[in-house]
Amino acid sequence: MKQIISWNVNGIRAVEKKDFIPWLIDSGADIVCIQETKANPAQLSEELLNPQGRSGDQDISYKTFWSSAKKAGYSGTAIFTRDEPDEVLTMGIPEFDDEGRTLAAVFGSTVVISAYFPNSQEAGARLGYKLDYCSAMLEFCDSFVAKGKNVILCGDYNIAHKPIDLANPKTNEGNPGYLPEERAWMDTFTSSGYCDVFRKFNAEPHQYTWWSYRFKAREKNIGWRIDYQCVNNAFVPKVDSSIILADKTGSDHCPIRICAEF
């Protein structure tokens, strides 16, 4: 059974100063998908590029892979893995790869993707770009499934799918992340052979992964669930658990984790 964690760290260099490496080593994770790195490898410490340490009686080390945005201090994804992947690739579409939005690692018949979906921004300023990315992501996932592979799409989707997924759905209906077009794409995605596995295990409300830094939102648990680990339907029986690690601080998002057999 492998543990796969996903976390939008809102700046990998910032979270490094908040004990990211000790947390990583102690996490027990086989694979960690990171979003919003806001850095390129040349700016990073050796500790971040080649994390290693000891947890209990076990020596642990990770290989790291990075997809950075051309724009400095913006976007970016990474994958930390204890096992060497067979292949690591981006989406292969310049308009999205130039923002470092996608990184995929192939492990035999399973593909783990770290994805940072665009924010549609106020008044839907980037909604078109966001929906184009969403469509491309579905095609990207489908391309692996068509080859007989399983997909674990980890990341910050920047979408709260249903009213249960945010604290104040009524007042947020016109806000980025809960626009009708975004939620409709989630409907399309989950009806196209993919499963939001967290909801398979947990149907309870008040389960969030992001909180505003304002108004003590996290303390009051006024949040949004916009981080997901979705898998193709054929892989669902291989998933043993899916949880939100809400107690982990260091970012305005918290990590999420699934355990799966592959």
VOKEVO-707621 format. One record per residue: x, y, z of N, C-alpha, C in turn; residue in one letter. Coordinates in steps of 0.2 Angstrom, whole numbers, padded with zeros to 4 digits, always signed. Example, Ala and Ser with C-alpha at 12.3 -4.5 7.8 and 13.67 -1.06 7.14 Angstrom:
residues 2
+0066-0028+0039+0062-0022+0039+0066-0016+0039A;+0064-0011+0035+0068-0005+0036+0064+0000+0039S;
END
This chain:
residues 262
+0004-0006+0000+0000+0000+0000+0004+0006+0000M;+0003+0011-0005+0007+0017-0005+0003+0023-0003K;+0007+0028+0001+0004+0034+0003+0005+0039-0002Q;+0000+0043-0005+0001+0048-0009-0002+0055-0006I;+0003+0060-0005+0000+0066-0002+0001+0071-0007I;-0004+0076-0007-0004+0082-0011-0005+0088-0007S;-0001+0093-0009-0002+0099-0005+0000+0105-0009W;-0004+0110-0009-0002+0117-0011+0001+0121-0006N;+0008+0122-0006+0012+0124-0001+0012+0132-0001V;+0009+0135-0006+0009+0142-0007+0017+0145-0006N;+0021+0142-0009+0028+0144-0009+0033+0139-0006G;+0036+0135-0010+0040+0130-0007+0046+0133-0002I;+0049+0139-0004+0054+0141+0000+0051+0144+0007R;+0045+0146+0007+0042+0149+0013+0041+0143+0017A;+0038+0137+0015+0036+0132+0019+0042+0128+0021V;+0048+0129+0018+0054+0125+0020+0056+0128+0027E;+0055+0135+0028+0056+0138+0034+0051+0136+0040K;+0046+0132+0038+0041+0130+0043+0042+0122+0044K;+0048+0120+0044+0049+0113+0045+0046+0108+0040D;+0046+0110+0033+0044+0106+0028+0047+0099+0028F;+0054+0100+0028+0058+0093+0027+0057+0088+0033I;+0057+0090+0039+0056+0086+0044+0049+0083+0044P;+0044+0087+0042+0037+0084+0041+0037+0079+0035W;+0040+0081+0030+0041+0076+0024+0044+0069+0026L;+0049+0070+0029+0053+0063+0031+0048+0059+0036I;+0045+0063+0040+0040+0059+0045+0034+0057+0042D;+0032+0060+0037+0025+0059+0034+0024+0051+0032S;+0029+0048+0030+0028+0041+0028+0026+0040+0021G;+0025+0046+0017+0023+0046+0011+0028+0043+0006A;+0025+0039+0001+0029+0037-0004+0030+0042-0010D;+0025+0046-0011+0025+0051-0016+0021+0057-0013I;+0024+0063-0014+0021+0069-0012+0021+0074-0018V;+0015+0076-0020+0013+0081-0025+0013+0088-0023C;+0017+0092-0025+0017+0099-0023+0014+0104-0028I;+0010+0109-0026+0008+0114-0030+0010+0121-0028Q;+0010+0126-0032+0012+0133-0031+0019+0133-0027E;+0024+0130-0031+0031+0130-0028+0033+0138-0028T;+0031+0142-0033+0034+0149-0034+0041+0149-0034K;+0045+0144-0037+0052+0144-0038+0054+0139-0043A;+0060+0140-0045+0063+0135-0050+0069+0132-0046N;+0071+0126-0048+0076+0123-0045+0083+0126-0043P;+0085+0131-0047+0091+0135-0046+0090+0139-0040A;+0084+0140-0038+0083+0145-0032+0083+0141-0025Q;+0083+0134-0026+0081+0130-0020+0088+0127-0017L;+0087+0125-0010+0092+0123-0006+0093+0115-0008S;+0099+0113-0007+0101+0106-0008+0096+0101-0004E;+0094+0104+0002+0089+0100+0006+0082+0099+0003E;+0080+0104-0001+0074+0103-0005+0075+0099-0011L;+0080+0100-0014+0082+0096-0020+0083+0089-0019L;+0086+0087-0014+0087+0080-0012+0086+0079-0005N;+0079+0079-0003+0078+0078+0004+0080+0071+0007P;+0082+0071+0013+0084+0065+0016+0084+0066+0024Q;+0083+0060+0027+0083+0060+0034+0081+0054+0037G;+0080+0053+0044+0079+0047+0047+0072+0048+0051R;+0068+0043+0050+0062+0042+0054+0061+0036+0057S;+0061+0036+0064+0062+0030+0067+0068+0026+0066G;+0068+0020+0064+0075+0017+0062+0076+0016+0055D;+0072+0020+0051+0073+0020+0044+0076+0026+0041Q;+0081+0025+0036+0083+0031+0032+0079+0032+0026D;+0077+0038+0025+0072+0040+0020+0075+0045+0016I;+0074+0045+0009+0077+0050+0004+0072+0050-0001S;+0071+0056-0004+0067+0057-0010+0070+0060-0016Y;+0068+0058-0022+0070+0061-0028+0065+0066-0029K;+0067+0072-0032+0062+0077-0034+0062+0079-0041T;+0057+0081-0043+0056+0083-0050+0052+0090-0050F;+0053+0094-0055+0050+0101-0054+0048+0103-0061W;+0042+0107-0061+0040+0110-0067+0039+0118-0065S;+0043+0122-0067+0042+0129-0065+0040+0134-0070S;+0036+0139-0068+0034+0144-0072+0039+0149-0075A;+0038+0151-0081+0043+0156-0084+0043+0162-0080K;+0037+0164-0077+0037+0170-0073+0039+0169-0066K;+0044+0173-0064+0047+0172-0057+0042+0172-0052A;+0043+0167-0047+0039+0168-0041+0031+0166-0042G;+0030+0162-0047+0023+0161-0049+0022+0153-0050Y;+0016+0151-0048+0014+0144-0050+0019+0139-0048S;+0019+0134-0053+0024+0128-0052+0022+0122-0048G;+0024+0117-0051+0022+0110-0047+0029+0106-0046T;+0028+0101-0042+0034+0097-0041+0031+0090-0038A;+0035+0085-0039+0034+0078-0036+0040+0076-0033I;+0039+0074-0026+0044+0071-0022+0042+0063-0022F;+0047+0059-0023+0045+0052-0023+0051+0048-0021T;+0050+0042-0017+0055+0038-0014+0057+0033-0019R;+0053+0031-0024+0054+0027-0030+0056+0030-0036D;+0060+0028-0040+0062+0031-0046+0056+0030-0051E;+0053+0035-0054+0048+0034-0059+0051+0031-0066P;+0047+0028-0069+0049+0026-0076+0049+0032-0081D;+0045+0037-0080+0045+0043-0084+0042+0049-0080E;+0045+0055-0082+0042+0061-0079+0040+0066-0085V;+0034+0068-0085+0033+0072-0091+0028+0078-0089L;+0028+0083-0093+0023+0088-0092+0017+0087-0097T;+0012+0092-0098+0007+0091-0102+0009+0092-0109M;+0014+0095-0111+0016+0096-0118+0012+0101-0122G;+0009+0106-0118+0006+0111-0121+0009+0118-0118I;+0012+0122-0122+0016+0127-0120+0012+0132-0116P;+0006+0134-0118+0003+0139-0114+0001+0137-0106E;+0001+0130-0105+0001+0128-0098+0007+0126-0095F;+0012+0123-0099+0018+0121-0097+0023+0127-0095D;+0021+0133-0098+0025+0139-0097+0023+0142-0090D;+0018+0140-0087+0016+0142-0080+0017+0136-0075E;+0020+0131-0078+0022+0125-0073+0017+0122-0070G;+0011+0121-0073+0005+0119-0070+0004+0111-0069R;+0008+0107-0073+0007+0100-0073+0014+0096-0073T;+0014+0091-0069+0019+0086-0069+0017+0079-0067L;+0018+0075-0072+0016+0068-0071+0022+0063-0070A;+0021+0058-0066+0026+0053-0065+0023+0046-0066A;+0026+0042-0070+0024+0036-0072+0027+0030-0068V;+0023+0026-0064+0026+0021-0060+0022+0014-0063F;+0025+0011-0068+0022+0005-0071+0016+0007-0074G;+0010+0004-0071+0004+0005-0074+0000+0011-0071S;+0003+0014-0067+0000+0020-0063+0003+0027-0064T;+0000+0032-0066+0002+0038-0067+0000+0043-0061V;+0004+0046-0058+0003+0051-0053+0004+0058-0055V;-0001+0062-0055-0001+0069-0058-0001+0074-0053I;+0003+0079-0053+0003+0085-0048+0001+0091-0053S;-0005+0093-0051-0008+0099-0055-0010+0105-0051A;-0009+0110-0054-0011+0117-0051-0015+0120-0056Y;-0022+0119-0055-0027+0122-0060-0027+0130-0059F;-0028+0133-0065-0028+0141-0064-0034+0143-0060P;-0033+0149-0057-0038+0152-0054-0042+0157-0059N;-0048+0156-0059-0052+0160-0064-0052+0167-0063S;-0050+0169-0057-0050+0176-0055-0056+0180-0055Q;-0056+0186-0052-0062+0190-0051-0065+0192-0058E;-0072+0191-0058-0076+0193-0064-0074+0188-0069A;-0071+0182-0068-0069+0177-0073-0064+0179-0078G;-0059+0183-0075-0054+0186-0080-0050+0181-0084A;-0049+0175-0080-0045+0170-0083-0049+0163-0084R;-0056+0164-0084-0060+0158-0085-0059+0154-0091L;-0058+0158-0096-0057+0154-0103-0051+0150-0102G;-0045+0153-0100-0039+0149-0099-0040+0144-0094Y;-0044+0145-0089-0045+0139-0084-0049+0134-0087K;-0054+0135-0091-0058+0130-0094-0054+0126-0100L;-0050+0130-0103-0045+0127-0108-0041+0122-0105D;-0038+0124-0099-0034+0119-0095-0038+0113-0093Y;-0044+0114-0090-0048+0109-0088-0049+0104-0093C;-0051+0106-0099-0052+0102-0105-0046+0098-0107S;-0040+0101-0107-0034+0098-0109-0032+0093-0103A;-0033+0094-0097-0032+0089-0092-0036+0083-0093M;-0042+0084-0094-0046+0078-0096-0044+0074-0101L;-0042+0077-0107-0038+0074-0112-0032+0070-0110E;-0028+0074-0106-0022+0071-0104-0023+0065-0100F;-0028+0065-0095-0029+0059-0091-0032+0053-0096C;-0036+0055-0100-0039+0050-0105-0034+0047-0109D;-0029+0050-0111-0023+0047-0115-0020+0042-0111S;-0019+0042-0105-0016+0037-0101-0021+0031-0100F;-0027+0033-0098-0032+0027-0097-0032+0023-0104V;-0032+0027-0110-0033+0023-0116-0027+0018-0117A;-0021+0020-0114-0015+0015-0114-0015+0010-0109K;-0021+0009-0105-0022+0004-0100-0019+0006-0093G;-0017+0012-0092-0014+0015-0086-0020+0018-0081K;-0018+0017-0075-0022+0021-0070-0020+0028-0069N;-0024+0032-0067-0022+0039-0065-0024+0041-0058V;-0020+0045-0055-0021+0048-0049-0020+0055-0050I;-0025+0059-0051-0024+0066-0052-0025+0070-0046L;-0019+0072-0043-0018+0076-0037-0017+0083-0038C;-0020+0087-0034-0019+0094-0034-0024+0099-0032G;-0022+0106-0033-0027+0111-0031-0031+0112-0038D;-0037+0110-0038-0041+0111-0044-0044+0118-0044Y;-0044+0122-0038-0047+0129-0038-0054+0128-0040N;-0057+0123-0038-0065+0122-0039-0068+0119-0033I;-0073+0122-0030-0077+0118-0025-0083+0115-0029A;-0083+0109-0029-0088+0106-0034-0095+0107-0032H;-0097+0105-0026-0104+0105-0024-0105+0110-0018K;-0111+0111-0016-0112+0116-0010-0109+0113-0004P;-0109+0107-0003-0105+0104+0003-0098+0105+0003I;-0095+0107-0002-0088+0108-0003-0085+0115-0001D;-0090+0120+0002-0088+0126+0004-0093+0128+0009L;-0090+0133+0014-0094+0135+0020-0100+0139+0018A;-0099+0143+0013-0105+0148+0011-0106+0148+0004N;-0110+0142+0002-0111+0142-0006-0115+0147-0008P;-0120+0149-0005-0125+0154-0008-0121+0161-0009K;-0117+0163-0004-0114+0170-0005-0108+0169-0010T;-0106+0164-0012-0100+0163-0017-0102+0161-0024N;-0108+0161-0025-0110+0158-0032-0107+0162-0038E;-0106+0168-0037-0102+0172-0042-0095+0173-0042G;-0092+0169-0037-0085+0170-0036-0081+0165-0039N;-0074+0167-0041-0070+0162-0044-0069+0156-0039P;-0069+0150-0042-0069+0144-0039-0075+0140-0038G;-0081+0144-0039-0087+0141-0038-0092+0144-0043Y;-0089+0146-0049-0093+0148-0055-0097+0142-0058L;-0102+0143-0061-0106+0138-0064-0102+0134-0069P;-0098+0137-0073-0094+0134-0078-0089+0129-0075E;-0086+0131-0069-0081+0127-0066-0084+0121-0063E;-0090+0122-0060-0093+0116-0057-0096+0112-0062R;-0098+0114-0068-0100+0110-0073-0094+0106-0076A;-0088+0109-0076-0083+0105-0079-0081+0099-0074W;-0082+0100-0067-0081+0095-0062-0087+0089-0064M;-0093+0091-0065-0098+0087-0067-0096+0082-0073D;-0093+0086-0078-0091+0082-0084-0085+0077-0082T;-0080+0080-0078-0075+0076-0077-0077+0069-0073F;-0081+0070-0068-0083+0065-0064-0088+0060-0067T;-0091+0062-0073-0095+0058-0077-0092+0055-0083S;-0085+0056-0083-0081+0054-0089-0077+0048-0087S;-0078+0045-0081-0074+0039-0079-0069+0041-0073G;-0070+0046-0070-0066+0048-0064-0070+0049-0058Y;-0067+0047-0052-0070+0048-0046-0066+0052-0041C;-0070+0056-0037-0068+0060-0032-0068+0056-0026D;-0062+0053-0024-0062+0047-0020-0063+0049-0012V;-0062+0056-0011-0063+0058-0004-0070+0057-0002F;-0075+0059-0007-0082+0058-0006-0084+0051-0006R;-0080+0046-0008-0082+0039-0008-0081+0037+0000K;-0077+0040+0003-0075+0038+0010-0079+0043+0015F;-0080+0049+0013-0083+0054+0018-0088+0058+0015N;-0094+0058+0017-0100+0062+0015-0102+0067+0019A;-0098+0068+0024-0099+0073+0029-0098+0081+0027E;-0101+0086+0029-0100+0093+0028-0094+0095+0032P;-0092+0101+0031-0087+0105+0035-0080+0102+0034H;-0079+0099+0028-0072+0096+0026-0069+0100+0021Q;-0064+0104+0023-0061+0109+0019-0053+0108+0018Y;-0051+0111+0013-0043+0111+0012-0040+0117+0011T;-0044+0123+0011-0041+0129+0010-0046+0134+0014W;-0042+0139+0017-0045+0144+0021-0042+0151+0020W;-0046+0156+0019-0043+0163+0018-0039+0164+0025S;-0034+0168+0024-0030+0171+0029-0034+0176+0033Y;-0039+0179+0030-0043+0184+0034-0048+0181+0038R;-0050+0186+0043-0056+0184+0047-0055+0178+0051F;-0049+0176+0053-0049+0169+0057-0052+0164+0054K;-0052+0163+0047-0057+0158+0043-0055+0151+0045A;-0048+0150+0046-0046+0143+0047-0048+0141+0055R;-0047+0146+0059-0049+0145+0066-0057+0143+0066E;-0061+0147+0062-0068+0146+0062-0070+0140+0057K;-0066+0137+0054-0067+0132+0049-0072+0135+0043N;-0071+0141+0041-0075+0144+0036-0070+0143+0029I;-0071+0137+0026-0066+0135+0021-0069+0133+0015G;-0065+0130+0010-0067+0127+0004-0063+0121+0003W;-0066+0116+0000-0063+0110-0002-0061+0111-0010R;-0055+0113-0011-0053+0114-0018-0047+0109-0020I;-0045+0105-0016-0039+0101-0017-0042+0094-0017D;-0040+0090-0022-0043+0083-0024-0037+0078-0026Y;-0039+0072-0025-0035+0066-0027-0041+0062-0031Q;-0042+0063-0037-0047+0059-0041-0043+0054-0045C;-0047+0048-0046-0044+0043-0049-0049+0040-0055V;-0046+0036-0060-0051+0033-0064-0055+0028-0061N;-0061+0027-0063-0065+0022-0060-0063+0015-0059N;-0059+0013-0063-0056+0006-0063-0051+0005-0057A;-0048+0011-0055-0043+0011-0050-0046+0012-0043F;-0053+0014-0042-0056+0015-0036-0055+0009-0031V;-0056+0003-0033-0056-0003-0028-0049-0003-0025P;-0044+0000-0028-0037+0000-0026-0035+0005-0020K;-0040+0010-0020-0039+0015-0015-0042+0013-0008V;-0038+0013-0003-0040+0010+0004-0042+0016+0008D;-0040+0022+0007-0042+0028+0011-0041+0034+0008S;-0045+0039+0010-0043+0046+0008-0045+0051+0013S;-0040+0055+0015-0041+0059+0021-0039+0066+0020I;-0041+0071+0024-0039+0078+0024-0034+0079+0030I;-0028+0081+0029-0024+0082+0035-0024+0089+0037L;-0030+0091+0040-0032+0098+0042-0028+0101+0047A;-0025+0097+0051-0021+0099+0057-0014+0102+0054D;-0012+0100+0048-0005+0103+0046-0006+0110+0043K;-0002+0114+0047-0002+0121+0045+0005+0123+0041T;+0005+0129+0039+0011+0131+0035+0009+0134+0028G;+0003+0133+0026+0000+0136+0020-0007+0138+0021S;-0010+0141+0017-0017+0143+0017-0021+0136+0015D;-0018+0131+0012-0020+0125+0011-0018+0120+0016H;-0021+0114+0016-0018+0109+0020-0017+0103+0016C;-0013+0098+0018-0012+0092+0013-0018+0088+0013P;-0018+0083+0008-0023+0078+0008-0019+0072+0006I;-0022+0066+0008-0018+0060+0007-0023+0054+0005R;-0021+0050+0000-0024+0043-0001-0019+0038+0000I;-0021+0032+0002-0017+0026+0002-0020+0021-0003C;-0016+0019-0008-0018+0015-0013-0013+0009-0015A;-0016+0004-0018-0011-0001-0020-0009-0001-0027E;-0003+0000-0028-0001-0001-0035+0007-0002-0035F;
END
